[in-house]
Amino acid sequence: MRDLIGARDWLTVFILPAYAPELNAVEYLWANVKHSLANLASVALDRLEALVRNRLKRLQYRSDVLDGFLAGTGLSLDLPPPSP
């Protein structure tokens, strides 16, 4: 695994404890999505899927909110810019 990671200079890997949801930005993202669906009483699974996809799509364009999820973990946001 170290060889695979070392061969990709664009890849940043953070070693996290086995269970630490407070260090996982995805937990903040799902909490946000679940909060927006809190009072939903959907009877069809496909309707629920569509709503979740819609909420995730909205977040895709809210980089300030996504940055906040990362900041909540305490991880550094100083990543190198993507190469062209």
N, C-alpha and C positions, 0 to 999 in steps of 0.2 A: 504494500500500500504506500509506503514511504517513497518508493521509486516512482510510482504513478503520480503521486502528488508533486514530487521533485521535478518531474519532467514537464510540468505545466506551471510556468511562472505566473500565469494569469490567475491561478487558483489560490485562494486564501482559505486555510483550514483552521477552525477553532476547535480545540479539544475541550469538550464539555464533560461534566460529571455524568454518571450513568442516569440519574434522574434529577433534573433541575429545570422545571418548567419556567421558572423566573428568568432563566438564561436563554430561553428559546423564543425568538421573535414570532414564530408561527403560533405560539400559544396566545400572544397578544392579538394577532390577526384573527384567529378563530373566535376569541372572546368578543372582538368587535363585530364580527359577522353574526354570531349568536345573539348579541344584544340587539342588533337590528331586526332579528326575526323573533324576538321574545314573545310576543303575543299572537304569533301566527298559529292558526288552526287549519293547516292544510290537510286535505283528505287524500290528495294524490301525490305519490312520490315524485312523479315527473314535474309537477308544479313546484314542489319544494326544491328540486334540483335546479330548476330554472331561476328561482329566487336567489339561491346561494350563488349560482354563476353570475347573476346580475350584480349582487353585492360585491363579489370579488372583482368583477370587471370595473366597477366604480372605484374601488380602492387602487386599481392598477394605475389610474391617472392622478392619484393623490400622493405624490412622493413625500410630501410633508408628513402625512399620517404614517406612511411606511417607515420613514426615517425615525418617527417617534416610537414605533414598535422596536426598532433596533436600539434606540437610545434607552428605552426602558430596560434592556438587558444589561446595559453598562458596557457593551462591546464598542469598540472604536468604529467610527464612521469614516475614518481616514483611509479609504481604500484607493489604490491607484486607479487612474482613469482607464476606461476600456481602450484597448488598442484598436486602431481602424482596420 
